[in-house]
Amino acid sequence: MSRSKKGTGDMKPRGPRRRPFVGPKGDEPVSVPWNLTEEQQERLRAAVRALHKREGRWQAVADLVGYPVMYLRAFVDENAPIRGQGQRHFAAKVAAALGVDLDDLLSGKAP
């Protein structure tokens, strides 16, 4: 017998998620610490800016990376009252959108 009451039974997929799971997933390289260093954050900021330049709009970048536009803009804005720190999950998403290896992106080897 199938359940059809709200809150029970099978859940339907809601489509692509706008915000990614930000906890440890195991899909990031072990060599990358959860919190990035200042150098790694600057390289990641440069990568996000390059991605924005390539795509032309923040919404297109947000769709590729899976993070909200406001997070992306606060991350790259030097004058933002609360500046994003950028953690490894975010860095992995940016690297995937650019088509480069995460370790290469954070070490400065990626263009």
N, CA, C and O atoms as a GROMACS GRO file, in nm:
protein
  444
    1MET      N    1   0.084  -0.118   0.000
    1MET     CA    2   0.000   0.000   0.000
    1MET      C    3   0.088   0.124   0.000
    1MET      O    4   0.182   0.133   0.079
    2SER      N    5   0.060   0.215  -0.084
    2SER     CA    6   0.140   0.336  -0.102
    2SER      C    7   0.092   0.447  -0.009
    2SER      O    8  -0.028   0.468   0.009
    3ARG      N    9   0.188   0.516   0.048
    3ARG     CA   10   0.154   0.631   0.132
    3ARG      C   11   0.150   0.756   0.046
    3ARG      O   12   0.235   0.775  -0.041
    4SER      N   13   0.052   0.840   0.069
    4SER     CA   14   0.044   0.963  -0.009
    4SER      C   15   0.022   1.085   0.079
    4SER      O   16   0.000   1.195   0.027
    5LYS      N   17   0.028   1.068   0.210
    5LYS     CA   18   0.010   1.182   0.300
    5LYS      C   19   0.132   1.271   0.296
    5LYS      O   20   0.244   1.225   0.273
    6LYS      N   21   0.109   1.398   0.318
    6LYS     CA   22   0.220   1.494   0.317
    6LYS      C   23   0.314   1.465   0.433
    6LYS      O   24   0.270   1.444   0.546
    7GLY      N   25   0.444   1.464   0.404
    7GLY     CA   26   0.544   1.439   0.508
    7GLY      C   27   0.581   1.293   0.524
    7GLY      O   28   0.673   1.261   0.599
    8THR      N   29   0.512   1.206   0.455
    8THR     CA   30   0.546   1.064   0.463
    8THR      C   31   0.555   1.009   0.323
    8THR      O   32   0.512   1.073   0.227
    9GLY      N   33   0.611   0.892   0.311
    9GLY     CA   34   0.618   0.829   0.181
    9GLY      C   35   0.736   0.875   0.099
    9GLY      O   36   0.836   0.924   0.152
   10ASP      N   37   0.723   0.858  -0.031
   10ASP     CA   38   0.832   0.893  -0.122
   10ASP      C   39   0.839   1.043  -0.144
   10ASP      O   40   0.737   1.112  -0.153
   11MET      N   41   0.962   1.091  -0.152
   11MET     CA   42   0.983   1.233  -0.181
   11MET      C   43   1.019   1.248  -0.327
   11MET      O   44   1.092   1.165  -0.382
   12LYS      N   45   0.969   1.351  -0.390
   12LYS     CA   46   1.000   1.377  -0.529
   12LYS      C   47   1.122   1.467  -0.537
   12LYS      O   48   1.138   1.556  -0.454
   13PRO      N   49   1.209   1.446  -0.635
   13PRO     CA   50   1.323   1.536  -0.651
   13PRO      C   51   1.274   1.674  -0.691
   13PRO      O   52   1.178   1.688  -0.766
   14ARG      N   53   1.341   1.776  -0.638
   14ARG     CA   54   1.299   1.914  -0.663
   14ARG      C   55   1.381   1.981  -0.772
   14ARG      O   56   1.364   2.101  -0.796
   15GLY      N   57   1.466   1.909  -0.838
   15GLY     CA   58   1.548   1.969  -0.942
   15GLY      C   59   1.686   2.003  -0.888
   15GLY      O   60   1.719   1.966  -0.775
   16PRO      N   61   1.766   2.074  -0.968
   16PRO     CA   62   1.902   2.106  -0.923
   16PRO      C   63   1.899   2.198  -0.802
   16PRO      O   64   1.817   2.290  -0.793
   17ARG      N   65   1.990   2.173  -0.709
   17ARG     CA   66   1.998   2.254  -0.589
   17ARG      C   67   2.071   2.384  -0.619
   17ARG      O   68   2.170   2.385  -0.692
   18ARG      N   69   2.022   2.491  -0.562
   18ARG     CA   70   2.086   2.621  -0.582
   18ARG      C   71   2.209   2.634  -0.495
   18ARG      O   72   2.309   2.691  -0.538
   19ARG      N   73   2.204   2.582  -0.373
   19ARG     CA   74   2.317   2.591  -0.281
   19ARG      C   75   2.372   2.450  -0.259
   19ARG      O   76   2.295   2.359  -0.229
   20PRO      N   77   2.500   2.433  -0.271
   20PRO     CA   78   2.556   2.300  -0.251
   20PRO      C   79   2.566   2.266  -0.103
   20PRO      O   80   2.560   2.353  -0.017
   21PHE      N   81   2.580   2.138  -0.078
   21PHE     CA   82   2.610   2.093   0.058
   21PHE      C   83   2.748   2.144   0.094
   21PHE      O   84   2.844   2.121   0.020
   22VAL      N   85   2.761   2.214   0.205
   22VAL     CA   86   2.887   2.276   0.238
   22VAL      C   87   2.966   2.201   0.344
   22VAL      O   88   3.064   2.253   0.396
   23GLY      N   89   2.926   2.082   0.375
   23GLY     CA   90   3.002   2.001   0.470
   23GLY      C   91   3.097   1.910   0.396
   23GLY      O   92   3.098   1.908   0.273
   24PRO      N   93   3.177   1.834   0.468
   24PRO     CA   94   3.271   1.743   0.402
   24PRO      C   95   3.196   1.635   0.325
   24PRO      O   96   3.108   1.569   0.380
   25LYS      N   97   3.230   1.618   0.199
   25LYS     CA   98   3.164   1.519   0.115
   25LYS      C   99   3.257   1.406   0.074
   25LYS      O  100   3.211   1.300   0.032
   26GLY      N  101   3.386   1.428   0.085
   26GLY     CA  102   3.479   1.326   0.044
   26GLY      C  103   3.519   1.336  -0.102
   26GLY      O  104   3.599   1.255  -0.149
   27ASP      N  105   3.465   1.435  -0.176
   27ASP     CA  106   3.500   1.446  -0.317
   27ASP      C  107   3.612   1.547  -0.342
   27ASP      O  108   3.653   1.567  -0.456
   28GLU      N  109   3.661   1.610  -0.236
   28GLU     CA  110   3.771   1.703  -0.250
   28GLU      C  111   3.902   1.633  -0.216
   28GLU      O  112   3.902   1.539  -0.136
   29PRO      N  113   4.012   1.676  -0.275
   29PRO     CA  114   4.141   1.614  -0.242
   29PRO      C  115   4.175   1.631  -0.094
   29PRO      O  116   4.148   1.736  -0.035
   30VAL      N  117   4.234   1.530  -0.036
   30VAL     CA  118   4.268   1.532   0.106
   30VAL      C  119   4.377   1.635   0.133
   30VAL      O  120   4.386   1.688   0.244
   31SER      N  121   4.459   1.665   0.032
   31SER     CA  122   4.571   1.756   0.053
   31SER      C  123   4.528   1.900   0.074
   31SER      O  124   4.608   1.981   0.121
   32VAL      N  125   4.405   1.934   0.041
   32VAL     CA  126   4.357   2.070   0.055
   32VAL      C  127   4.290   2.085   0.191
   32VAL      O  128   4.196   2.012   0.221
   33PRO      N  129   4.336   2.178   0.274
   33PRO     CA  130   4.272   2.197   0.404
   33PRO      C  131   4.132   2.255   0.389
   33PRO      O  132   4.100   2.316   0.286
   34TRP      N  133   4.049   2.236   0.491
   34TRP     CA  134   3.912   2.286   0.484
   34TRP      C  135   3.914   2.439   0.470
   34TRP      O  136   3.850   2.493   0.380
   35ASN      N  137   3.987   2.507   0.558
   35ASN     CA  138   4.002   2.653   0.547
   35ASN      C  139   4.125   2.682   0.463
   35ASN      O  140   4.232   2.625   0.485
   36LEU      N  141   4.109   2.770   0.366
   36LEU     CA  142   4.218   2.802   0.275
   36LEU      C  143   4.308   2.909   0.335
   36LEU      O  144   4.264   2.991   0.415
   37THR      N  145   4.435   2.907   0.295
   37THR     CA  146   4.529   3.010   0.338
   37THR      C  147   4.499   3.139   0.263
   37THR      O  148   4.421   3.140   0.168
   38GLU      N  149   4.562   3.247   0.305
   38GLU     CA  150   4.542   3.377   0.238
   38GLU      C  151   4.585   3.370   0.092
   38GLU      O  152   4.516   3.423   0.004
   39GLU      N  153   4.698   3.305   0.065
   39GLU     CA  154   4.746   3.291  -0.074
   39GLU      C  155   4.646   3.214  -0.158
   39GLU      O  156   4.615   3.253  -0.270
   40GLN      N  157   4.596   3.104  -0.103
   40GLN     CA  158   4.499   3.023  -0.176
   40GLN      C  159   4.370   3.101  -0.201
   40GLN      O  160   4.310   3.090  -0.308
   41GLN      N  161   4.328   3.181  -0.102
   41GLN     CA  162   4.209   3.262  -0.120
   41GLN      C  163   4.227   3.365  -0.231
   41GLN      O  164   4.135   3.390  -0.308
   42GLU      N  165   4.345   3.425  -0.238
   42GLU     CA  166   4.371   3.524  -0.345
   42GLU      C  167   4.370   3.458  -0.482
   42GLU      O  168   4.317   3.514  -0.577
   43ARG      N  169   4.427   3.339  -0.492
   43ARG     CA  170   4.425   3.265  -0.620
   43ARG      C  171   4.282   3.228  -0.657
   43ARG      O  172   4.243   3.233  -0.774
   44LEU      N  173   4.204   3.190  -0.557
   44LEU     CA  174   4.065   3.155  -0.582
   44LEU      C  175   3.984   3.278  -0.623
   44LEU      O  176   3.899   3.269  -0.711
   45ARG      N  177   4.011   3.393  -0.562
   45ARG     CA  178   3.944   3.517  -0.602
   45ARG      C  179   3.977   3.551  -0.748
   45ARG      O  180   3.888   3.590  -0.824
   46ALA      N  181   4.102   3.536  -0.785
   46ALA     CA  182   4.142   3.561  -0.924
   46ALA      C  183   4.069   3.465  -1.019
   46ALA      O  184   4.029   3.505  -1.128
   47ALA      N  185   4.053   3.341  -0.977
   47ALA     CA  186   3.983   3.242  -1.060
   47ALA      C  187   3.835   3.278  -1.074
   47ALA      O  188   3.779   3.264  -1.183
   48VAL      N  189   3.773   3.324  -0.966
   48VAL     CA  190   3.632   3.363  -0.974
   48VAL      C  191   3.616   3.485  -1.065
   48VAL      O  192   3.522   3.493  -1.143
   49ARG      N  193   3.709   3.579  -1.055
   49ARG     CA  194   3.705   3.696  -1.144
   49ARG      C  195   3.721   3.653  -1.290
   49ARG      O  196   3.652   3.706  -1.378
   50ALA      N  197   3.811   3.559  -1.316
   50ALA     CA  198   3.831   3.509  -1.453
   50ALA      C  199   3.705   3.438  -1.503
   50ALA      O  200   3.668   3.452  -1.620
   51LEU      N  201   3.641   3.365  -1.416
   51LEU     CA  202   3.517   3.296  -1.453
   51LEU      C  203   3.407   3.398  -1.484
   51LEU      O  204   3.329   3.380  -1.577
   52HIS      N  205   3.402   3.506  -1.406
   52HIS     CA  206   3.304   3.612  -1.431
   52HIS      C  207   3.334   3.682  -1.564
   52HIS      O  208   3.242   3.714  -1.639
   53LYS      N  209   3.460   3.705  -1.592
   53LYS     CA  210   3.497   3.769  -1.718
   53LYS      C  211   3.459   3.680  -1.836
   53LYS      O  212   3.412   3.729  -1.939
   54ARG      N  213   3.480   3.549  -1.821
   54ARG     CA  214   3.447   3.455  -1.928
   54ARG      C  215   3.296   3.446  -1.951
   54ARG      O  216   3.250   3.443  -2.065
   55GLU      N  217   3.219   3.441  -1.842
   55GLU     CA  218   3.074   3.422  -1.854
   55GLU      C  219   2.999   3.553  -1.876
   55GLU      O  220   2.894   3.553  -1.940
   56GLY      N  221   3.051   3.663  -1.824
   56GLY     CA  222   2.990   3.793  -1.846
   56GLY      C  223   2.886   3.837  -1.744
   56GLY      O  224   2.862   3.956  -1.730
   57ARG      N  225   2.825   3.743  -1.674
   57ARG     CA  226   2.722   3.777  -1.575
   57ARG      C  227   2.744   3.695  -1.448
   57ARG      O  228   2.789   3.581  -1.454
   58TRP      N  229   2.712   3.756  -1.334
   58TRP     CA  230   2.728   3.685  -1.207
   58TRP      C  231   2.630   3.568  -1.197
   58TRP      O  232   2.664   3.465  -1.139
   59GLN      N  233   2.510   3.584  -1.253
   59GLN     CA  234   2.413   3.475  -1.244
   59GLN      C  235   2.462   3.352  -1.320
   59GLN      O  236   2.439   3.239  -1.276
   60ALA      N  237   2.528   3.372  -1.432
   60ALA     CA  238   2.583   3.258  -1.507
   60ALA      C  239   2.692   3.188  -1.426
   60ALA      O  240   2.701   3.065  -1.427
   61VAL      N  241   2.774   3.265  -1.356
   61VAL     CA  242   2.877   3.207  -1.270
   61VAL      C  243   2.812   3.131  -1.155
   61VAL      O  244   2.855   3.020  -1.120
   62ALA      N  245   2.709   3.191  -1.095
   62ALA     CA  246   2.638   3.126  -0.985
   62ALA      C  247   2.577   2.993  -1.029
   62ALA      O  248   2.579   2.896  -0.954
   63ASP      N  249   2.523   2.989  -1.149
   63ASP     CA  250   2.465   2.865  -1.200
   63ASP      C  251   2.572   2.758  -1.222
   63ASP      O  252   2.548   2.641  -1.195
   64LEU      N  253   2.689   2.799  -1.269
   64LEU     CA  254   2.798   2.703  -1.291
   64LEU      C  255   2.855   2.650  -1.160
   64LEU      O  256   2.881   2.530  -1.147
   65VAL      N  257   2.875   2.739  -1.065
   65VAL     CA  258   2.943   2.703  -0.941
   65VAL      C  259   2.846   2.646  -0.838
   65VAL      O  260   2.884   2.563  -0.756
   66GLY      N  261   2.721   2.691  -0.842
   66GLY     CA  262   2.623   2.640  -0.747
   66GLY      C  263   2.617   2.719  -0.617
   66GLY      O  264   2.565   2.669  -0.517
   67TYR      N  265   2.669   2.840  -0.617
   67TYR     CA  266   2.664   2.928  -0.501
   67TYR      C  267   2.585   3.053  -0.539
   67TYR      O  268   2.584   3.091  -0.656
   68PRO      N  269   2.519   3.118  -0.442
   68PRO     CA  270   2.441   3.238  -0.474
   68PRO      C  271   2.528   3.353  -0.523
   68PRO      O  272   2.647   3.362  -0.491
   69VAL      N  273   2.468   3.440  -0.601
   69VAL     CA  274   2.537   3.556  -0.656
   69VAL      C  275   2.595   3.642  -0.544
   69VAL      O  276   2.708   3.690  -0.554
   70MET      N  277   2.520   3.662  -0.438
   70MET     CA  278   2.566   3.747  -0.328
   70MET      C  279   2.692   3.689  -0.262
   70MET      O  280   2.780   3.765  -0.221
   71TYR      N  281   2.701   3.557  -0.253
   71TYR     CA  282   2.822   3.495  -0.197
   71TYR      C  283   2.941   3.522  -0.287
   71TYR      O  284   3.049   3.558  -0.239
   72LEU      N  285   2.922   3.506  -0.417
   72LEU     CA  286   3.031   3.527  -0.512
   72LEU      C  287   3.079   3.672  -0.509
   72LEU      O  288   3.200   3.698  -0.507
   73ARG      N  289   2.985   3.765  -0.510
   73ARG     CA  290   3.023   3.906  -0.511
   73ARG      C  291   3.090   3.947  -0.380
   73ARG      O  292   3.185   4.025  -0.381
   74ALA      N  293   3.042   3.895  -0.268
   74ALA     CA  294   3.106   3.926  -0.139
   74ALA      C  295   3.244   3.863  -0.130
   74ALA      O  296   3.332   3.916  -0.063
   75PHE      N  297   3.263   3.751  -0.198
   75PHE     CA  298   3.393   3.683  -0.194
   75PHE      C  299   3.499   3.763  -0.269
   75PHE      O  300   3.613   3.773  -0.223
   76VAL      N  301   3.463   3.821  -0.382
   76VAL     CA  302   3.563   3.892  -0.463
   76VAL      C  303   3.573   4.041  -0.430
   76VAL      O  304   3.672   4.105  -0.465
   77ASP      N  305   3.472   4.097  -0.364
   77ASP     CA  306   3.472   4.241  -0.333
   77ASP      C  307   3.564   4.270  -0.215
   77ASP      O  308   3.543   4.220  -0.104
   78GLU      N  309   3.666   4.351  -0.240
   78GLU     CA  310   3.762   4.385  -0.135
   78GLU      C  311   3.703   4.478  -0.030
   78GLU      O  312   3.754   4.486   0.082
   79ASN      N  313   3.596   4.548  -0.064
   79ASN     CA  314   3.535   4.643   0.028
   79ASN      C  315   3.407   4.591   0.093
   79ASN      O  316   3.335   4.666   0.159
   80ALA      N  317   3.379   4.464   0.076
   80ALA     CA  318   3.258   4.406   0.136
   80ALA      C  319   3.270   4.406   0.288
   80ALA      O  320   3.376   4.375   0.342
   81PRO      N  321   3.160   4.442   0.358
   81PRO     CA  322   3.166   4.444   0.504
   81PRO      C  323   3.196   4.307   0.564
   81PRO      O  324   3.266   4.297   0.665
   82ILE      N  325   3.144   4.203   0.502
   82ILE     CA  326   3.174   4.066   0.545
   82ILE      C  327   3.228   3.995   0.422
   82ILE      O  328   3.153   3.963   0.330
   83ARG      N  329   3.356   3.970   0.422
   83ARG     CA  330   3.420   3.909   0.305
   83ARG      C  331   3.424   3.757   0.323
   83ARG      O  332   3.459   3.708   0.430
   84GLY      N  333   3.389   3.686   0.219
   84GLY     CA  334   3.390   3.541   0.223
   84GLY      C  335   3.530   3.485   0.240
   84GLY      O  336   3.627   3.541   0.188
   85GLN      N  337   3.542   3.375   0.313
   85GLN     CA  338   3.671   3.311   0.336
   85GLN      C  339   3.707   3.213   0.226
   85GLN      O  340   3.825   3.194   0.197
   86GLY      N  341   3.609   3.151   0.166
   86GLY     CA  342   3.637   3.053   0.063
   86GLY      C  343   3.692   2.925   0.120
   86GLY      O  344   3.808   2.920   0.163
   87GLN      N  345   3.612   2.823   0.121
   87GLN     CA  346   3.656   2.695   0.174
   87GLN      C  347   3.674   2.598   0.060
   87GLN      O  348   3.644   2.629  -0.056
   88ARG      N  349   3.724   2.479   0.091
   88ARG     CA  350   3.767   2.388  -0.015
   88ARG      C  351   3.652   2.341  -0.104
   88ARG      O  352   3.674   2.314  -0.222
   89HIS      N  353   3.532   2.330  -0.051
   89HIS     CA  354   3.420   2.287  -0.134
   89HIS      C  355   3.391   2.391  -0.242
   89HIS      O  356   3.368   2.357  -0.358
   90PHE      N  357   3.394   2.517  -0.203
   90PHE     CA  358   3.374   2.627  -0.298
   90PHE      C  359   3.487   2.628  -0.401
   90PHE      O  360   3.462   2.645  -0.520
   91ALA      N  361   3.610   2.609  -0.354
   91ALA     CA  362   3.726   2.606  -0.445
   91ALA      C  363   3.714   2.491  -0.544
   91ALA      O  364   3.749   2.506  -0.661
   92ALA      N  365   3.664   2.376  -0.498
   92ALA     CA  366   3.647   2.261  -0.587
   92ALA      C  367   3.543   2.290  -0.694
   92ALA      O  368   3.559   2.249  -0.809
   93LYS      N  369   3.438   2.359  -0.658
   93LYS     CA  370   3.334   2.394  -0.756
   93LYS      C  371   3.387   2.494  -0.860
   93LYS      O  372   3.356   2.482  -0.979
   94VAL      N  373   3.466   2.591  -0.815
   94VAL     CA  374   3.524   2.689  -0.908
   94VAL      C  375   3.622   2.620  -1.002
   94VAL      O  376   3.622   2.646  -1.122
   95ALA      N  377   3.705   2.531  -0.948
   95ALA     CA  378   3.801   2.459  -1.031
   95ALA      C  379   3.730   2.373  -1.136
   95ALA      O  380   3.773   2.366  -1.251
   96ALA      N  381   3.622   2.307  -1.095
   96ALA     CA  382   3.546   2.225  -1.190
   96ALA      C  383   3.484   2.312  -1.300
   96ALA      O  384   3.482   2.272  -1.416
   97ALA      N  385   3.434   2.429  -1.263
   97ALA     CA  386   3.374   2.519  -1.363
   97ALA      C  387   3.478   2.570  -1.462
   97ALA      O  388   3.447   2.591  -1.579
   98LEU      N  389   3.600   2.589  -1.414
   98LEU     CA  390   3.708   2.634  -1.502
   98LEU      C  391   3.773   2.519  -1.579
   98LEU      O  392   3.844   2.542  -1.677
   99GLY      N  393   3.749   2.397  -1.535
   99GLY     CA  394   3.808   2.281  -1.600
   99GLY      C  395   3.953   2.258  -1.565
   99GLY      O  396   4.030   2.207  -1.646
  100VAL      N  397   3.992   2.297  -1.442
  100VAL     CA  398   4.129   2.276  -1.396
  100VAL      C  399   4.128   2.192  -1.269
  100VAL      O  400   4.024   2.176  -1.204
  101ASP      N  401   4.242   2.138  -1.235
  101ASP     CA  402   4.256   2.059  -1.114
  101ASP      C  403   4.257   2.152  -0.992
  101ASP      O  404   4.314   2.261  -0.998
  102LEU      N  405   4.194   2.110  -0.884
  102LEU     CA  406   4.186   2.193  -0.764
  102LEU      C  407   4.324   2.224  -0.707
  102LEU      O  408   4.351   2.339  -0.671
  103ASP      N  409   4.410   2.124  -0.699
  103ASP     CA  410   4.544   2.148  -0.647
  103ASP      C  411   4.622   2.247  -0.734
  103ASP      O  412   4.696   2.330  -0.682
  104ASP      N  413   4.605   2.237  -0.867
  104ASP     CA  414   4.673   2.330  -0.958
  104ASP      C  415   4.619   2.473  -0.940
  104ASP      O  416   4.695   2.570  -0.944
  105LEU      N  417   4.488   2.484  -0.922
  105LEU     CA  418   4.428   2.616  -0.903
  105LEU      C  419   4.481   2.683  -0.777
  105LEU      O  420   4.519   2.800  -0.780
  106LEU      N  421   4.484   2.610  -0.666
  106LEU     CA  422   4.523   2.670  -0.539
  106LEU      C  423   4.674   2.689  -0.524
  106LEU      O  424   4.719   2.771  -0.445
  107SER      N  425   4.751   2.612  -0.601
  107SER     CA  426   4.896   2.627  -0.593
  107SER      C  427   4.948   2.732  -0.692
  107SER      O  428   5.064   2.771  -0.684
  108GLY      N  429   4.864   2.778  -0.782
  108GLY     CA  430   4.904   2.880  -0.879
  108GLY      C  431   4.955   2.822  -1.009
  108GLY      O  432   5.003   2.898  -1.094
  109LYS      N  433   4.947   2.691  -1.029
  109LYS     CA  434   4.995   2.629  -1.152
  109LYS      C  435   4.896   2.644  -1.266
  109LYS      O  436   4.935   2.642  -1.383
  110ALA      N  437   4.767   2.659  -1.232
  110ALA     CA  438   4.665   2.673  -1.337
  110ALA      C  439   4.665   2.816  -1.390
  110ALA      O  440   4.687   2.911  -1.314
  111PRO      N  441   4.641   2.833  -1.519
  111PRO     CA  442   4.640   2.969  -1.576
  111PRO      C  443   4.522   3.050  -1.525
  111PRO      O  444   4.506   3.166  -1.562
   0.00000   0.00000   0.00000
